[in-house]
Amino acid sequence: MEQLKTVTSDSHHTNDSKSQRWNPIHWKIGVLPVPIYVAVATIVLLAAYFQKLPADMIGGFAIIMVVGMLLGEIGSRIPIFRSIGGPAILALFVPSAFMFFNLLNETTVNAVSNLMTTSNFLYFYIACLVAGSILGMNRTVLMQGITKMLVPLVLGTVTAVAAGVGVGMLFGYEAKHTLFFIVVPILAGGIGEGILPLSAGYSAILGTPVADLISQMIPAAIIGNIFAIICAALLKQLGLRKQHLTGNGVLVKTKGDRIPTSVDDNKPVNFSLMGAGLLVACSFYVFGHLMESSLHIPAAILMILIAAFCKIFKLIPSQLEQGAFHLYKFVSTSFTWPLMVGLGLLFIPLEDVAGIISVSYVLICASVVVTMVTTGYIVGKWMNMHPVDSAIVTGCHSGLGGTGDVAILSASDRMSLMPFAQVATRLGGAGTVILATFILRWLGL
């Protein structure tokens, strides 16, 4: 009788679950029930249509969160596409297509622009992720990870350059053009931090207008970023099928195959400590910004170095580490897809890609990224790192700077690797720009 009651109860529970699944009232977009989402989206879109949307953080957040939730949900539900970074690809390139076809009015663009550029939301996001992930990380793993990752990064860059130039020559491209205008832009560390200074250096040497150089190099960076996202998503699937190849966000292998952290994942959130963690994250970035002009090192790298220094020498109390870690979890969970909507609107110019794209061009870009990721996988495995995670971090060198890091790590569900991704992107990109400019001047082209 007891068993019969249990079975009956279980069957009722199963039936209730099935009925809820097919009941639109219980459907969700992101974390919002569909009726609530529709009501919120209607309000925001009507305000945008009638140009009543506030041109500030409130209006900007309203737009990117409404669109980001929807695109992230759609991308995560399309079979096969979701396995190659569908949510990240949609969140970046659908808004970019809106801009390309002039589907957005000036009020909407201004609201997002003020949030992303004036308020610098991208670096707020990165600062929170860097501070929280570093302070929540095991000290030994942090030190080993930063030192060890430089080897696959350097070897990956060398092999990626060789592969890209080789494939370019195979398709009839001149080696010098392939190197300086396709391969190097992919590895330069993004548009703002890579292509813009690179184009300025090229312009001084070649005498070509900067604008013309930028339009030639941006397509390679964007296409390379797409392939890096796809590779990251495929590596995630590999890790799910073969758990021994991945640390699920931990770069260096540790004894007992346990993910080491210095904070308690299950500890209840303390909102006061979370606010203190926000101040710590902001102070790390402000320090980097303060010292950038004196040390001639990008603020994002200095932010990582000071966070790592504080962690290694235990300068931050454990309670503040916990608060910063909870802030990192909140920001990475809530703002990833919305952030990519803003980045797609403002920093992914589809018109530049459409004007230069060809099958051979795409294959050259693909060869650079795939070689970079493959080298990161092989070298990482050889150096006692988790090969999947090593490959993902190395692949960030071929992404669009901070924009690419967010997209690549979100596609692979490994936001905890953000500090290492930033090192790969910033240091790798800066080194590539400096070396490429020096070689171009030395060759006297």
Protein Blocks (a to p, Z undefined) as FASTA:
>chain_A
ZZmmmmmmmmmmmmmmmmmmmmmklpcehjbcfklmmmmmmmmmmmmmnopaccbfklmm
mmmmmmmmmmmmmmmmmghklmnommmmmmmmmmmmmmmnopacfklmmmmmmmmmmnom
mlmmmmmmmmmmmmmpcfklmmmmmmmmmmmmmmmmmmmmmmmmmmmmmnopafklmmmm
mmmmmmnopjklmmmmmmmmmmmmnopafklmmmmmmmmmmmmmmmmmmmmmmmmmmmmm
mmmlpgghpabdcehiiacdfbdfklccdfklmmmmmmmmmmmmmmmmmmmmmnopafkl
mmmmmmmmmmmnopacfklmmmmmmmmmmmmmmmmmmmmmmmmmmmmcfklmmmmgcfkl
mmmmmmmmmmmmmmmmmmmmmnopafklmmmmmmmmmmghjllmmmmmmmnopaklmmmm
mmmmmmmmmmmmmmmmmmmmmnoZZ
